[in-house]
Amino acid sequence: MSAEQFLPNVQRLEKLVPELLQVSNNPSSPAKSNCLMLLASGVRRWVILRSLYDRNSDFFVEFEAELFNCAEWLKKFKQLITDYQSLSLETWLFTDYNPVVEQQFISALKSRYSLEYQDIKELRQTPVFAVNERTFRNQFTQLSQLKNPFLERHLINQKNSSKKPIHKFRKLSTATILEILATEPSSYFDGLLEFFTNEVSAIAELLITKINGQQRLFIHHEYVVNEDLRESSADAADRLKEIWKITPTTPIQIIYHSAYLNQTRKYTVSPVCLYYYHRAYYLCAFGQRPQRTENQPQLGWYNYRLERITELKKMSGYTPNLPWTQSEIINHPEKYSPNYIQQELDSAYGFDFYENSALMLLRFEANFAQRYIDNSFRHPTFEKLDSYQDAKSLIEQLDLPNRQKLLAHIDQYPDAAYYTLRYRQNDNNVIMRLRAWGPKVEVIFPYELRQSMRQDLEQTWQLYQDPLD
């Protein structure tokens, strides 16, 4: 077994301490007062399990005999970790794992048990092994008496003996332990990886654990949101997660500041999912939306940047006079779901998946394309043409109004690399991508996009006409 197979998560602690389920199922019950104590007990049992089954851990305990007792285990455990009584819960739980695992665990604690910031802080600092030997013995006994036990408990002295009963323990098979620890749908991190897009999940798997105590893969998460607004964004995300737990999803009312329009207004929307895209988090929702143009429909999809939502209010599912038909959303989930959004994102480049799409033709310098563009993935619709003749054929097929000029222009660059791409019109992310390629790329068509790029470059040139030498 390995550290990956022992990823700490709330569901596993609940298997080790079933009493925690009472708290999660009814946070207001008297069991809530014992929540921190139960969580500390769960972490103790989790560490004991790793010490018995995870050979890659720094505190793996080996026994010469098949049967052992708690005292024998504790003696060996003390030798491996001399300061075990002073180590905090967060040290035991997260030292071998990347911060992403820790963040997911803490987030789950807050939402599942309704814990406050001070509760989490206290729990993290708890020295979980600052207990007496009797507590250790109880932990071993409990591990053997669970509905799905993690140890076998055996009576050693004979039943007719007058001596006090002596019990020892035997480890189970690795396969049995893995089966017990498994959480639906398969494992904790597998479930998390489902939310990564564009093959990021393959990279994320490398983030799970440290290698020989060292982190070897890092991702720079560029988050442009002001630090003062990050907590409010996190609170909004937590509220949305609670709303999504109940089906069908109820509508919400938000107060949103549109930077494009420089105005703050109230909107009623049906929230669908959250996306991290280009350095910020967005709520993808259907409903009322900011109107960037006069002829834009008032009702539709929109990406609301999360930190610009200043107020979020849950509404009743039976709220009268909704701006859309609630039954339409409920009865047609294929049109109002995260799957639909991902489908639209894959069909055209750009994050504003609700904008109209169009086809563009790009010309790259051959040397630049060979080094940086060819054999790279930009979008499912980003495709290289076999030759400039194919580019000419495409122009002829589309019957563009300036066709002859375009054909003559392409004839000047027979050795260039030509690519096609479907993109979202009026999406600034598309413009930013083209800007990043600079003079190494040229937009051949559509005419509107080409003119937009030209105007943009002319305005930029105006800024730099004076060399300021």
ABEGO torsion letter per residue (X at the ends): XBAAAABBBAAAAAAABAAAAAAAABAABAAAAAAAAAAAAAAAAAAAAAAAABAABAABBBBABABBBAAAAAAAAAAABAAAAABBAAAAAAAABBAAAAAAAAAAAAAAAGBBAAAAAAAAABBAABBBAAAAAAAAAAAAABABBABBBBBABBAABABBBBBBBBBBBAAAAAAAABBOAABAAAAAAAABBGGAAAAAAAAABBBGGBBABBBBBBBABBAAAAAAAAAAAAAAAAAAABOBBBBBBBBBBBAAAGBBBBBBBBBABBBBBGGBBBBBBBEBBBBABAABBABEBBBBBAAABABBBBBBAABBGBABBAAAAAABAAABBAAAAAAAAAABBEABAABBBBBBBBBBBAAAAAAAABGBBABAABBBBABAAAAAAAAAAAGBAAAAAAAAAAAABAABBBBBBBBBBGBAAAAAAAAAAEAABBBAOBAAAAAAAAAAAAAAAAAAABAGX
